[in-house]
Amino acid sequence: MGRGRAKAKQTKVARDLKYRTWETDLDQLKRELSGGTEGGTGSANGDDTDVGEDADDYHPRR
């Protein structure tokens, strides 16, 4: 029970994603793909923390 409401919401979200018009900033996309950054040294997601030595030990598919 209750599947109808969840399915209707999923359909609404999928339709919104499919038909939404996105305003793409092509200049920003070009900068990101070329590796150029403007105004900072943070990562693309805004996380400015440094990665420690333990990051090399993480292998999720081992």
N, C-alpha and C positions, 0 to 999 in steps of 0.2 A: 504494500500500500504506500501511497505517497510518491510513486514513480512519475506520475503525470506532471506534477509541479516541477520536479527536478529536470525532467526532459524538456519541458517548456522553457525553463530558464536557460538550459544549454543551447536550445535552438535559437533563442533570442540573442544570446551572446555570439553564437557562431554567425548568425545573420548580420549582426552589427559589425563584426570583424571583417566579414566578406565585402560588405557594401560601403563601409566607411571610407571617406576620402581623406587621405593623409597628405599633409603639407610637408613634403620632404625638403630638407635643407641640403641640397646637393653639395654645396661648398663645404659644409661641416662633414658630410659623409666622405668627401674626398680627402679632407685633412685627417680623419680618423683612419682611413684605409692606407694612407701614405705614412702614417706614424707620426705626423706632426701634431703638436699640442699647442694650444694657445692659452696662456694665463695660468699655467701650473704644471706640476709634475705628477699629479694624481693619476690613478688608473681611470679607465672608462666608466666604471661604476661609482666613482667618487671616493673610493677607499684609499686613503693616503698612508695606510700602515705599511711598514716594511715587512718583507717576507724573511723569516729567519732561516737558519740552516736546516731545520726540520722539514722544510717544504720539499727538499729533494728526496726525502724518505717516503713521501706519500705517493703510492701507486694504487689507485682504486681497482684496477683490473688484475692484480696479482693473485 
